[in-house]
Amino acid sequence: MDRSEIIIIGAGLAGSVAALALARRGRKVMLIAGDRKTDDRRTTALMDQSVRFLDRLGLWDGLKPKASALATMQIIDGTKRLLRAPPVAFRSSEIGLAAFGYNFTNADLLNAFSKAVDLEPNITVIHSNASAIVFSANDVAVTLADDRQIEGELVVGADGRGSLTRQTAGVSLKTWSYPQSALVLNFAHELPHDNVSTEFHTETGPFTQVPLSGKRSSLVWVVEPQEAKRLAELPLGALSQLIEERMQSLLGKVTVEPGVQYWPLSGMTATRYGKGRAVFIGEAAHAFPPIGAQGLNLSLRDIMTLEDLVGAEPDRPLGEEIGARFDRRRKVDVLSRTASVDLLNRSLLSAFLPVQMVRAAGLHVLSQFSPVRHFVMREGVAPGKGFGAFREMVKGKILSRQPS
Ligand SMILES: Cc1cc2nc3c(=O)[nH]c(=O)nc-3n(C[C@H](O)[C@H](O)[C@H](O)COP(=O)(O)OP(=O)(O)OC[C@H]3O[C@@H](n4cnc5c(N)ncnc54)[C@H](O)[C@@H]3O)c2cc1C
């Protein structure tokens, strides 16, 4: 039987980065890479905190040529409602950053991560699916689809929504669904995007354009499920024209690229993020609609926490308490992000006038008061940073009032 300190199940985006981060902290890692999705056409916007983390792992130089900066994010109320919110623009320069983050295709991210994994001496990649896991007080044993057995001190479930790791550990899920699907596509456009991402809020949900490199952008368009199917089946010319109209020709003529996909929208969170010798990261732990670019950014924060716990004393064996410690450290961040994305989504869908008033008033406050806008921007790029900057601002104001 082979043995490794840490066994990571799933070599998607979350599992691959986790393997690199833990290996770089001196731990021996086995990465169980099951069948891989080959047609993921999604793109992922990584915020400043995530980019700095990937840079620390030595991944940024390889990713930079594929990155498209997000320097301005604007929200336009595209509803026909009585109470429409004013347009709001957030500029990264207002909080001293060159960009809030960078947009990538998932395929480029996974390619870069897999190459780095292959070069890392502390990682052994096993190309098979995990078929069974047995936990005991002293270790964890994983059986593979080809009947091989491996043992370790900790198993990291990075095995996506249907996580075998989470199920075997006996951890249940809270799930919910939305009456929507996300149409996902990439398109070329006539005018440069100038690194601006525009989100139109519509009655069915957000319509979000995010820059890609060159004169290209990605689009996540949230609509009712039948409408998503209808749009995905339109000839590309007709769909391109529709998108240009929706965007009020902001980027000129639009040409949609082949490979339009749609994804049903749902949310889920595990009731615990770790238990005994198991921890769950990425979509094995939490998933929510693609609004506000949160999913993988949250997963990278799972990994930063795990890196902290596992890397603090790299020579010490990993004990049975690690799952509970990880769970305690991740609860607040995961639950608060899940709740805010859910609230935003529901507020967009609500036809209830008071809800529309609160949303319009909220966006009005954001457009008018720069301290509030700066706070929201800092929280968006790195949770906790907004509070830190707010504390500094208050401290500065108090000190400036004190006699010298
Ligand atoms: C339309 C859309 C847009 C999005 N946009 C953004 C965005 O802008 N920003 C952002 O941060 N996030 C975004 N997300 C979320 C982001 O894409 C996901 O968080 C991320 O792809 C999930 O990665 P993962 O590694 O956790 O899961 P997965 O990608 O599901 O990977 C799980 C891996 O585990 C493997 N596996 C499963 N079971 C086993 C087994 N038994 N043995 C071995 N291997 C196994 C699978 O084959 C797979 O490779 C978006 C999501 C959607 C749907």
The ligand as an SDF file (V2000), in Angstrom:
LIG
                    3D

 53 58  0  0  0  0  0  0  0  0999 V2000
  -21.2090   29.8830  -15.1240 C   0  0  0  0  0  0  0  0  0  0  0  0
  -20.2080   29.9380  -14.0200 C   0  0  0  0  0  0  0  0  0  0  0  0
  -19.3170   31.0280  -13.9270 C   0  0  0  0  0  0  0  0  0  0  0  0
  -18.4170   31.1180  -12.8560 C   0  0  0  0  0  0  0  0  0  0  0  0
  -17.6270   32.2370  -12.7520 N   0  0  0  0  0  0  0  0  0  0  0  0
  -16.8040   32.3630  -11.6810 C   0  0  0  0  0  0  0  0  0  0  0  0
  -16.0180   33.5690  -11.4960 C   0  0  0  0  0  0  0  0  0  0  0  0
  -16.0660   34.5330  -12.2960 O   0  0  0  0  0  0  0  0  0  0  0  0
  -15.1930   33.6360  -10.4160 N   0  0  0  0  0  0  0  0  0  0  0  0
  -15.1150   32.6000   -9.5060 C   0  0  0  0  0  0  0  0  0  0  0  0
  -14.3630   32.7270   -8.5250 O   0  0  0  0  0  0  0  0  0  0  0  0
  -15.8350   31.4570   -9.6670 N   0  0  0  0  0  0  0  0  0  0  0  0
  -16.6780   31.3140  -10.7220 C   0  0  0  0  0  0  0  0  0  0  0  0
  -17.4110   30.1710  -10.8680 N   0  0  0  0  0  0  0  0  0  0  0  0
  -17.1710   29.0570   -9.9570 C   0  0  0  0  0  0  0  0  0  0  0  0
  -15.8960   28.2880  -10.3480 C   0  0  0  0  0  0  0  0  0  0  0  0
  -15.8720   27.9990  -11.7260 O   0  0  0  0  0  0  0  0  0  0  0  0
  -15.8650   27.0160   -9.5210 C   0  0  0  0  0  0  0  0  0  0  0  0
  -15.7250   27.4010   -8.1660 O   0  0  0  0  0  0  0  0  0  0  0  0
  -14.7190   26.0900   -9.8540 C   0  0  0  0  0  0  0  0  0  0  0  0
  -14.6570   25.7330  -11.1990 O   0  0  0  0  0  0  0  0  0  0  0  0
  -14.9460   24.8350   -9.0370 C   0  0  0  0  0  0  0  0  0  0  0  0
  -13.8130   24.1310   -8.9810 O   0  0  0  0  0  0  0  0  0  0  0  0
  -13.6650   22.8120   -8.0790 P   0  0  0  0  0  0  0  0  0  0  0  0
  -12.2620   22.3880   -8.3240 O   0  0  0  0  0  0  0  0  0  0  0  0
  -14.0870   23.0290   -6.6790 O   0  0  0  0  0  0  0  0  0  0  0  0
  -14.7530   21.7370   -8.6520 O   0  0  0  0  0  0  0  0  0  0  0  0
  -14.7960   20.9520  -10.0490 P   0  0  0  0  0  0  0  0  0  0  0  0
  -14.4040   21.8310  -11.1750 O   0  0  0  0  0  0  0  0  0  0  0  0
  -16.1460   20.3100  -10.0990 O   0  0  0  0  0  0  0  0  0  0  0  0
  -13.6620   19.8340   -9.9250 O   0  0  0  0  0  0  0  0  0  0  0  0
  -13.8410   18.6300   -9.2320 C   0  0  0  0  0  0  0  0  0  0  0  0
  -12.8640   17.6260   -9.8110 C   0  0  0  0  0  0  0  0  0  0  0  0
  -12.9350   16.4410   -9.0140 O   0  0  0  0  0  0  0  0  0  0  0  0
  -12.9580   15.3140   -9.8770 C   0  0  0  0  0  0  0  0  0  0  0  0
  -13.5860   14.1980   -9.1330 N   0  0  0  0  0  0  0  0  0  0  0  0
  -14.8650   14.0930   -8.7140 C   0  0  0  0  0  0  0  0  0  0  0  0
  -15.0540   12.9250   -8.0700 N   0  0  0  0  0  0  0  0  0  0  0  0
  -13.8610   12.2840   -8.0740 C   0  0  0  0  0  0  0  0  0  0  0  0
  -13.4010   11.0200   -7.5620 C   0  0  0  0  0  0  0  0  0  0  0  0
  -14.2310   10.1860   -6.9180 N   0  0  0  0  0  0  0  0  0  0  0  0
  -12.1030   10.6790   -7.7470 N   0  0  0  0  0  0  0  0  0  0  0  0
  -11.2310   11.4980   -8.3860 C   0  0  0  0  0  0  0  0  0  0  0  0
  -11.6100   12.7170   -8.9060 N   0  0  0  0  0  0  0  0  0  0  0  0
  -12.9080   13.0840   -8.7420 C   0  0  0  0  0  0  0  0  0  0  0  0
  -13.7510   15.7760  -11.0930 C   0  0  0  0  0  0  0  0  0  0  0  0
  -13.4600   14.9820  -12.2110 O   0  0  0  0  0  0  0  0  0  0  0  0
  -13.2130   17.2080  -11.2460 C   0  0  0  0  0  0  0  0  0  0  0  0
  -12.0440   17.2400  -12.0240 O   0  0  0  0  0  0  0  0  0  0  0  0
  -18.3440   30.0690  -11.8860 C   0  0  0  0  0  0  0  0  0  0  0  0
  -19.2010   28.9570  -11.9860 C   0  0  0  0  0  0  0  0  0  0  0  0
  -20.1550   28.9100  -13.0220 C   0  0  0  0  0  0  0  0  0  0  0  0
  -21.1260   27.7280  -13.0750 C   0  0  0  0  0  0  0  0  0  0  0  0
  1  2  1  0
  2  3  1  0
  2 52  2  0
  3  4  2  0
  4  5  1  0
  4 50  1  0
  5  6  2  0
  6  7  1  0
  6 13  1  0
  7  8  2  0
  7  9  1  0
  9 10  1  0
 10 11  2  0
 10 12  1  0
 12 13  2  0
 13 14  1  0
 14 15  1  0
 14 50  1  0
 15 16  1  0
 16 17  1  0
 16 18  1  0
 18 19  1  0
 18 20  1  0
 20 21  1  0
 20 22  1  0
 22 23  1  0
 23 24  1  0
 24 25  2  0
 24 26  1  0
 24 27  1  0
 27 28  1  0
 28 29  2  0
 28 30  1  0
 28 31  1  0
 31 32  1  0
 32 33  1  0
 33 34  1  0
 33 48  1  0
 34 35  1  0
 35 36  1  0
 35 46  1  0
 36 37  1  0
 36 45  1  0
 37 38  2  0
 38 39  1  0
 39 40  1  0
 39 45  2  0
 40 41  1  0
 40 42  2  0
 42 43  1  0
 43 44  2  0
 44 45  1  0
 46 47  1  0
 46 48  1  0
 48 49  1  0
 50 51  2  0
 51 52  1  0
 52 53  1  0
M  END
$$$$
